[in-house]
Amino acid sequence: MSFDTILLLGSGQVEHIFHRVAQICPPNIAVVQGAPHWLLNEDNANDFMAAFIKQALDYLLAHTQTQQLHIIAESQAAPPTIFCCAQPEYVPRRSQLTLIQPLGLTHNYYQSRRRVIKLFQRRVVKNMLHQFGSLLTDKHMRRNYRTVMKRVNFTNITIQRQFVHGLSVNSFSDLQQIHHNRHIVIISGKQDALFPPRVIKQNLTKHQLPIPVIRVPRVAHSSLATRQGYRLLKIALACRPRATHIATTNTPTSRNTNEVSSALD
């Protein structure tokens, strides 16, 4: 396989959503579908997501001729990707790390609240209000909401526990280990109500991390398959080198690749 960029999608970005992102990406990018779900251990350890991302990175790094790659992680894929990039064996293989609307940098936004699920549900509604016009005109956004709503039931105690834990993940200790020796960029929609860029910027300042945060106007937290999400993705891809091939990875251990090229509808 020949690629110079790895794009790791957030949880639930599977099936037609994943394939749509692969279609709209330019050549020479390995697109990894999102984990199908969050799965916590009894002690709240998020080993499933960590293993999912590690297996994907290990497989792709072992099957590319490119020595240094641009790694892009979106939403829930960000914390385990940051963790992996902080490990010594991954440092020589990474030229740049780009985080799109990342989980893990707004932990205090939810951590200090007593009713995390209620707060998160209100934030989802607020985020959706910024997407109301797009919901009417963007079929991919409607599909994404249908997919997410089928997979997430906030009346389920297990799912509630997963979200309470997931929203409080703190990736700053890992981020501090990697920001000195490689270029890092964070890209968020200015209207992202789930992981607000202003909170990310405040936390970066608190941890004395001079990492740029690009805020994209008129964009809420969105799947990269949608028109709003594609605006975030375009910025992330703007600095990658030109190439000639696209690989899509359906699972962390998949050995199948497809060549896909398409313009946005």
C-alpha positions as CSV (number, residue, x, y, z in Angstrom):
1,M,0.0,0.0,0.0
2,S,1.1,3.5,-0.7
3,F,-0.1,6.4,1.4
4,D,1.3,9.3,3.4
5,T,-1.7,10.1,5.6
6,I,-3.8,8.1,8.1
7,L,-7.3,9.4,8.9
8,L,-8.9,7.8,12.0
9,L,-12.6,8.4,12.4
10,G,-14.6,8.8,15.6
11,S,-16.9,6.2,17.2
12,G,-19.9,5.2,15.1
13,Q,-18.5,6.5,11.8
14,V,-19.1,3.2,10.1
15,E,-20.8,1.7,7.0
16,H,-22.1,4.4,4.6
17,I,-20.6,7.3,6.7
18,F,-17.1,5.7,6.6
19,H,-17.4,5.0,2.8
20,R,-18.6,8.6,2.2
21,V,-15.5,10.0,3.9
22,A,-13.3,7.7,1.9
23,Q,-15.0,8.9,-1.3
24,I,-14.4,12.6,-0.6
25,C,-10.8,12.2,0.5
26,P,-8.1,13.0,-2.1
27,P,-5.6,10.2,-3.1
28,N,-3.0,8.6,-0.9
29,I,-5.0,8.6,2.4
30,A,-5.7,5.5,4.5
31,V,-9.1,6.0,6.0
32,V,-9.9,3.9,9.1
33,Q,-13.6,3.5,10.1
34,G,-14.6,4.6,13.5
35,A,-14.9,2.0,16.3
36,P,-18.5,0.6,16.2
37,H,-19.0,1.5,19.9
38,W,-17.5,2.5,23.1
39,L,-16.9,-0.5,25.3
40,L,-15.7,0.0,28.9
41,N,-14.3,-2.5,31.3
42,E,-15.8,-2.9,34.8
43,D,-13.2,-0.5,36.1
44,N,-14.1,2.1,33.4
45,A,-10.9,1.4,31.5
46,N,-11.3,2.2,27.8
47,D,-9.2,-0.7,26.6
48,F,-11.3,-1.4,23.5
49,M,-10.8,2.0,21.9
50,A,-7.1,1.9,22.8
51,A,-6.7,-1.5,21.2
52,F,-8.8,-0.6,18.1
53,I,-6.6,2.5,17.3
54,K,-3.3,0.7,18.1
55,Q,-4.1,-2.2,15.9
56,A,-5.1,0.1,13.0
57,L,-1.9,2.1,13.3
58,D,0.3,-0.9,13.7
59,Y,-1.2,-2.6,10.6
60,L,-1.0,0.5,8.4
61,L,2.5,1.5,9.6
62,A,3.7,-2.0,8.8
63,H,2.3,-1.9,5.3
64,T,3.4,1.5,3.9
65,Q,6.7,2.4,2.3
66,T,6.4,6.0,3.7
67,Q,8.6,6.5,6.6
68,Q,6.9,9.5,8.2
69,L,3.1,10.0,8.0
70,H,0.6,12.7,8.7
71,I,-1.9,11.3,11.3
72,I,-5.3,12.8,11.6
73,A,-7.7,11.7,14.4
74,E,-11.3,12.8,14.7
75,S,-13.5,13.1,17.8
76,Q,-13.4,9.9,19.9
77,A,-10.4,8.6,18.0
78,A,-8.3,11.5,19.3
79,P,-7.4,10.3,22.9
80,P,-6.1,6.8,21.9
81,T,-4.3,8.3,18.9
82,I,-2.6,10.9,21.2
83,F,-1.6,8.1,23.6
84,C,-0.1,6.0,20.8
85,C,1.8,9.0,19.3
86,A,3.4,9.6,22.8
87,Q,4.9,6.1,22.8
88,P,8.6,5.9,21.7
89,E,8.0,3.4,18.9
90,Y,5.6,5.7,17.1
91,V,7.6,9.0,17.4
92,P,9.9,8.4,14.4
93,R,6.9,7.5,12.1
94,R,4.9,10.7,12.6
95,S,5.5,13.9,10.7
96,Q,2.4,15.7,11.9
97,L,-0.6,15.1,14.1
98,T,-3.9,16.8,13.4
99,L,-6.9,16.6,15.7
100,I,-10.3,17.4,14.4
101,Q,-13.0,18.3,16.9
102,P,-11.2,16.1,19.5
103,L,-12.5,14.4,22.6
104,G,-10.0,14.5,25.5
105,L,-9.3,18.2,25.7
106,T,-12.5,19.4,27.3
107,H,-12.7,17.0,30.2
108,N,-13.3,19.8,32.8
109,Y,-16.3,21.0,30.7
110,Y,-18.2,17.9,31.8
111,Q,-16.1,16.5,34.7
112,S,-17.3,19.1,37.2
113,R,-21.0,18.7,36.4
114,R,-23.3,16.5,38.5
115,R,-25.6,15.5,35.7
116,V,-23.3,14.8,32.8
117,I,-25.8,13.0,30.6
118,K,-28.4,15.8,30.9
119,L,-25.8,18.4,30.1
120,F,-24.5,16.4,27.2
121,Q,-28.0,16.0,25.8
122,R,-28.6,19.7,26.0
123,R,-25.3,20.3,24.2
124,V,-26.4,17.8,21.5
125,V,-29.6,19.8,21.0
126,K,-27.7,23.1,20.9
127,N,-25.2,21.6,18.4
128,M,-28.1,20.4,16.3
129,L,-29.7,23.9,16.2
130,H,-26.5,25.1,14.4
131,Q,-27.1,22.4,11.8
132,F,-30.8,22.9,11.3
133,G,-30.4,24.3,7.7
134,S,-28.0,21.6,6.8
135,L,-30.3,18.9,8.1
136,L,-32.8,20.0,5.5
137,T,-30.3,20.0,2.6
138,D,-27.5,17.5,3.4
139,K,-28.6,13.9,3.1
140,H,-25.3,12.7,4.7
141,M,-26.0,14.7,7.8
142,R,-29.5,13.1,8.1
143,R,-27.9,9.7,7.6
144,N,-25.3,10.4,10.3
145,Y,-28.0,11.4,12.8
146,R,-30.0,8.2,12.0
147,T,-26.9,6.1,12.5
148,V,-26.0,7.7,15.8
149,M,-29.5,7.6,17.2
150,K,-29.8,3.9,16.4
151,R,-26.6,3.2,18.3
152,V,-27.0,5.5,21.3
153,N,-29.8,5.1,23.9
154,F,-29.3,7.4,26.8
155,T,-31.9,5.5,28.9
156,N,-29.5,2.5,28.9
157,I,-27.4,2.6,32.1
158,T,-24.3,1.0,30.4
159,I,-24.4,3.6,27.7
160,Q,-24.8,6.4,30.3
161,R,-21.7,5.1,32.2
162,Q,-19.7,4.9,29.0
163,F,-20.5,8.5,28.1
164,V,-19.9,9.8,31.6
165,H,-16.4,8.2,31.5
166,G,-15.7,9.1,27.9
167,L,-16.6,12.7,28.2
168,S,-14.2,13.1,31.2
169,V,-11.2,11.6,29.4
170,N,-8.1,13.9,29.9
171,S,-5.4,13.6,27.2
172,F,-3.2,16.5,28.3
173,S,-0.5,14.4,29.9
174,D,0.0,12.5,26.7
175,L,-0.2,15.7,24.6
176,Q,2.5,17.3,26.7
177,Q,4.8,14.4,25.8
178,I,4.5,14.9,22.1
179,H,4.1,18.6,21.3
180,H,7.8,19.5,21.6
181,N,9.1,17.3,18.8
182,R,6.4,17.3,16.2
183,H,3.9,19.6,14.6
184,I,0.4,19.5,16.1
185,V,-2.7,21.3,14.9
186,I,-6.3,21.3,16.3
187,I,-9.3,22.1,14.0
188,S,-12.8,22.7,15.4
189,G,-16.0,24.2,14.2
190,K,-16.6,27.5,15.9
191,Q,-20.1,26.4,16.8
192,D,-19.1,23.0,18.2
193,A,-21.3,22.7,21.3
194,L,-19.9,19.3,22.3
195,F,-16.2,20.0,22.6
196,P,-16.1,23.8,22.3
197,P,-12.9,25.2,20.8
198,R,-12.8,28.1,23.4
199,V,-12.6,25.4,26.2
200,I,-9.9,23.6,24.3
201,K,-7.9,26.8,23.9
202,Q,-8.4,27.7,27.6
203,N,-7.1,24.2,28.6
204,L,-4.1,24.4,26.3
205,T,-3.2,27.8,27.8
206,K,-3.6,26.3,31.3
207,H,-1.2,23.5,30.4
208,Q,1.2,25.9,28.6
209,L,0.8,24.1,25.3
210,P,1.3,26.6,22.4
211,I,-0.7,24.4,19.9
212,P,-2.8,26.3,17.3
213,V,-6.5,25.9,17.3
214,I,-8.2,26.7,14.0
215,R,-11.8,27.7,14.5
216,V,-14.0,27.3,11.4
217,P,-16.9,29.7,11.2
218,R,-20.5,28.4,10.8
219,V,-19.5,24.8,11.6
220,A,-20.9,22.7,14.5
221,H,-19.6,19.3,15.7
222,S,-20.2,17.3,12.5
223,S,-19.4,14.0,10.8
224,L,-16.7,14.4,8.2
225,A,-19.1,12.9,5.7
226,T,-21.3,16.0,5.9
227,R,-20.8,19.4,4.2
228,Q,-20.0,21.1,7.5
229,G,-17.6,18.3,8.5
230,Y,-15.9,18.4,5.1
231,R,-14.9,22.0,5.7
232,L,-12.9,20.8,8.7
233,L,-11.4,17.9,6.8
234,K,-10.3,20.1,3.9
235,I,-8.3,22.3,6.3
236,A,-6.7,19.2,7.8
237,L,-5.7,17.9,4.4
238,A,-4.4,21.2,3.0
239,C,-0.8,20.6,4.1
240,R,-0.5,17.0,3.0
241,P,1.8,16.1,0.1
242,R,0.3,15.2,-3.3
243,A,0.1,11.5,-4.1
244,T,-1.7,9.0,-6.3
245,H,-3.5,6.3,-4.3
246,I,-6.2,6.0,-1.6
247,A,-6.6,3.1,0.7
248,T,-9.6,2.5,2.9
249,T,-9.4,0.2,6.0
250,N,-12.7,-1.3,7.1
251,T,-11.4,-2.7,10.4
252,P,-8.1,-2.5,12.3
253,T,-7.0,-5.8,10.9
254,S,-8.6,-5.6,7.4
255,R,-6.2,-6.6,4.6
256,N,-8.5,-5.2,1.9
257,T,-8.0,-1.8,0.2
258,N,-10.1,0.1,-2.3
259,E,-9.4,2.8,-4.8
260,V,-12.1,5.4,-4.4
261,S,-12.3,8.9,-5.8
262,S,-15.3,11.2,-5.8
263,A,-16.2,14.9,-5.6
264,L,-18.6,16.2,-2.9
265,D,-22.2,16.3,-3.9
